[in-house]
């Protein structure tokens, strides 16, 4: 299973998806994380318009060990803000802004590691990447 995970190309898929559709990327990454790491993922959604039942993803957070990786929509339409926060015993020690590229590379590594530990995560990631 380990060799198969390396061949899935998680990092390349994320980079390609980001370059093709930056505005839809947050929705894509939210779906992936909810499938691969559901217990560690928090997705924030807001209505498209006042009284709208349709919602869009505005923030994604995933906790891995002592780190929280977060990406959210920026103040400019279509822009994304990424950051990583170090947490020890419930206290935020350091928050770093990351470029979306660095955030995606680190996230891809985390997803690959999670898929190595969990068969369910492996199949969820494999299914998602083959879309």
KEKE-3310 file (N, C-alpha, C; in steps of 0.2 Angstrom, whole numbers, plus 5000, padded with zeros to 4 digits):
npx = (5004:5010:5019:5009:5003:5013:5013:5001:5002:4998:5003:5005:4992:4985:4992:4989:4975:4974:4980:4971:4958:4957:4947:4938:4945:4946:4934:4936:4948:4942:4932:4941:4949:4938:4935:4947:4953:4942:4939:4948:4946:4939:4927:4921:4907:4898:4882:4879:4871:4861:4849:4850:4850:4861:4878:4895:4912:4922:4932:4945:4951:4963:4969:4984:4994:5004:5001:4990:4984:4978:4967:4959:4947:4953:4953:4952:4943:4943:4956:4967:4971:4984:4990:5000:4999:5007:5003:5003:4999:4986:4988:4992:5007:5014:5011:5012:5012:5009:5014:5001:5007:5017:5009:5001:5010:5015:5003:5000:5010:5006:4994:4997:5005:4995:4987:4995:4994:4981:4969:4956:4958:4967:4960:4950:4957:4963:4952:4947:4958:4957:4947)
npy = (4994:5006:5010:5012:5023:5033:5034:5040:5054:5066:5079:5084:5084:5093:5105:5106:5107:5119:5128:5127:5131:5143:5149:5138:5130:5129:5123:5111:5106:5105:5095:5084:5083:5081:5068:5061:5064:5065:5067:5076:5088:5104:5112:5128:5135:5147:5156:5159:5170:5182:5174:5162:5145:5138:5136:5141:5136:5144:5143:5131:5120:5109:5098:5092:5082:5093:5104:5116:5117:5129:5137:5150:5161:5176:5194:5200:5196:5179:5177:5167:5163:5156:5147:5141:5134:5132:5122:5119:5109:5115:5128:5142:5144:5148:5156:5155:5163:5156:5153:5148:5138:5132:5128:5118:5108:5104:5100:5089:5080:5077:5071:5060:5053:5050:5042:5031:5026:5023:5012:5016:5029:5029:5023:5033:5044:5039:5037:5050:5057:5051:5057)
npz = (5000:5003:4992:4982:4987:4986:4972:4969:4968:4976:4979:4967:4961:4970:4967:4953:4953:4961:4952:4941:4946:4956:4964:4967:4974:4988:4991:4985:4993:5005:5004:5001:5013:5022:5019:5020:5033:5043:5057:5061:5054:5051:5044:5038:5032:5023:5019:5001:4998:5007:5015:5007:5003:4998:5001:5003:5004:5016:5025:5030:5042:5048:5060:5064:5074:5083:5076:5067:5052:5041:5029:5022:5014:5007:5009:4996:4982:4978:4982:4993:5009:5019:5033:5047:5063:5078:5091:5108:5122:5121:5119:5108:5101:5090:5075:5058:5042:5027:5010:4998:4990:4998:5009:5002:4999:5011:5016:5007:5010:5024:5021:5014:5023:5033:5025:5024:5037:5039:5032:5028:5026:5015:5005:5003:5000:4988:4980:4979:4972:4960:4953)
capx = (5000:5014:5021:5003:5001:5018:5011:4995:5003:4994:5005:5004:4985:4983:4995:4985:4968:4974:4981:4965:4952:4958:4941:4935:4950:4944:4929:4940:4952:4937:4930:4946:4950:4933:4935:4953:4954:4936:4939:4953:4945:4934:4925:4917:4903:4893:4878:4881:4868:4856:4843:4852:4852:4867:4884:4902:4917:4926:4938:4946:4956:4965:4974:4989:4999:5004:5000:4984:4984:4972:4966:4953:4947:4956:4949:4951:4939:4947:4962:4967:4976:4986:4994:5001:4999:5010:4999:5006:4994:4980:4991:4995:5013:5017:5007:5016:5009:5012:5011:4997:5011:5020:5004:4999:5016:5015:4997:5001:5014:5002:4988:5001:5006:4988:4985:4999:4992:4974:4967:4951:4961:4970:4955:4947:4962:4964:4946:4947:4963:4955:4941)
capy = (5000:5012:5011:5014:5030:5037:5035:5044:5061:5070:5086:5087:5085:5099:5110:5107:5109:5126:5132:5127:5135:5145:5150:5132:5126:5128:5118:5104:5104:5104:5088:5079:5083:5078:5061:5057:5065:5068:5069:5081:5093:5108:5116:5133:5137:5153:5156:5163:5177:5182:5169:5157:5139:5136:5138:5141:5135:5150:5141:5124:5119:5102:5097:5086:5082:5099:5109:5117:5120:5133:5141:5154:5166:5183:5200:5201:5190:5173:5176:5162:5165:5150:5148:5135:5136:5127:5122:5114:5109:5119:5135:5143:5146:5152:5156:5157:5163:5152:5153:5142:5132:5128:5125:5112:5103:5101:5096:5083:5076:5075:5067:5054:5050:5048:5036:5025:5024:5021:5010:5020:5036:5027:5022:5039:5048:5036:5039:5058:5059:5048:5060)
capz = (5000:5004:4986:4979:4990:4983:4965:4968:4966:4980:4979:4960:4960:4973:4963:4947:4955:4963:4946:4937:4948:4963:4968:4969:4977:4995:4991:4984:4998:5011:5002:5002:5020:5026:5017:5022:5040:5045:5064:5062:5050:5053:5038:5039:5026:5024:5013:4996:4998:5012:5015:5003:5006:4995:5005:5000:5009:5018:5029:5031:5047:5049:5065:5063:5079:5087:5071:5064:5045:5040:5023:5021:5009:5009:5008:4989:4979:4975:4986:4998:5015:5022:5039:5051:5070:5083:5098:5114:5128:5120:5119:5102:5102:5085:5069:5052:5036:5022:5003:4996:4987:5003:5012:4999:4999:5018:5017:5003:5015:5029:5019:5012:5030:5036:5021:5026:5044:5039:5026:5026:5023:5009:4999:5002:4996:4981:4976:4978:4967:4953:4951)
cpx = (5004:5017:5015:5002:5006:5016:5005:4996:4999:4996:5004:4997:4983:4986:4991:4979:4969:4976:4975:4959:4954:4952:4937:4939:4949:4939:4932:4944:4948:4935:4935:4948:4945:4933:4941:4954:4948:4936:4944:4952:4939:4933:4920:4914:4899:4889:4880:4878:4864:4850:4844:4853:4858:4873:4890:4907:4921:4932:4939:4952:4957:4970:4978:4994:4998:5003:4993:4986:4978:4972:4960:4953:4949:4951:4948:4948:4944:4954:4962:4973:4978:4991:4995:5002:5002:5006:5002:5002:4989:4982:4994:5001:5016:5012:5011:5011:5013:5010:5006:5001:5014:5015:5002:5004:5016:5009:4997:5005:5010:4997:4991:5002:5000:4986:4989:4997:4985:4972:4961:4953:4964:4965:4951:4951:4963:4958:4945:4952:4961:4949:4942)
cpy = (5006:5014:5014:5022:5035:5039:5039:5051:5066:5077:5088:5088:5091:5105:5111:5110:5117:5130:5133:5131:5137:5146:5144:5128:5124:5123:5111:5102:5102:5096:5083:5078:5079:5071:5058:5058:5068:5071:5074:5088:5097:5112:5121:5135:5143:5153:5161:5170:5176:5178:5163:5151:5136:5140:5137:5140:5141:5149:5134:5124:5111:5102:5091:5086:5089:5105:5109:5120:5123:5137:5144:5159:5173:5188:5202:5195:5185:5172:5171:5164:5158:5151:5141:5138:5131:5127:5117:5115:5114:5127:5136:5147:5151:5151:5159:5158:5159:5154:5147:5136:5128:5125:5118:5107:5100:5097:5089:5078:5073:5070:5060:5050:5047:5042:5030:5022:5021:5018:5014:5026:5035:5027:5029:5044:5046:5038:5046:5060:5056:5051:5063)
cpz = (5000:4997:4982:4981:4987:4976:4964:4966:4970:4979:4972:4959:4963:4969:4957:4948:4957:4957:4941:4939:4956:4967:4970:4973:4984:4996:4990:4989:5004:5010:5003:5009:5024:5025:5020:5030:5043:5052:5065:5058:5052:5046:5039:5032:5028:5018:5008:4996:5005:5011:5010:5006:5004:4999:5001:5006:5010:5022:5030:5036:5047:5054:5064:5069:5083:5082:5068:5057:5043:5033:5023:5016:5011:5008:5001:4986:4976:4978:4991:5003:5018:5028:5043:5058:5074:5089:5102:5120:5127:5119:5112:5103:5096:5079:5063:5046:5031:5015:5002:4993:4993:5007:5009:4999:5006:5019:5013:5007:5020:5027:5017:5018:5033:5032:5022:5032:5043:5032:5023:5023:5016:5003:4998:4998:4989:4977:4974:4972:4960:4950:4944)
residu = (UNK:UNK:UNK:UNK:UNK:UNK:UNK:UNK:UNK:UNK:UNK:UNK:UNK:UNK:UNK:UNK:UNK:UNK:UNK:UNK:UNK:UNK:UNK:UNK:UNK:UNK:UNK:UNK:UNK:UNK:UNK:UNK:UNK:UNK:UNK:UNK:UNK:UNK:UNK:UNK:UNK:UNK:UNK:UNK:UNK:UNK:UNK:UNK:UNK:UNK:UNK:UNK:UNK:UNK:UNK:UNK:UNK:UNK:UNK:UNK:UNK:UNK:UNK:UNK:UNK:UNK:UNK:UNK:UNK:UNK:UNK:UNK:UNK:UNK:UNK:UNK:UNK:UNK:UNK:UNK:UNK:UNK:UNK:UNK:UNK:UNK:UNK:UNK:UNK:UNK:UNK:UNK:UNK:UNK:UNK:UNK:UNK:UNK:UNK:UNK:UNK:UNK:UNK:UNK:UNK:UNK:UNK:UNK:UNK:UNK:UNK:UNK:UNK:UNK:UNK:UNK:UNK:UNK:UNK:UNK:UNK:UNK:UNK:UNK:UNK:UNK:UNK:UNK:UNK:UNK:UNK)
# end
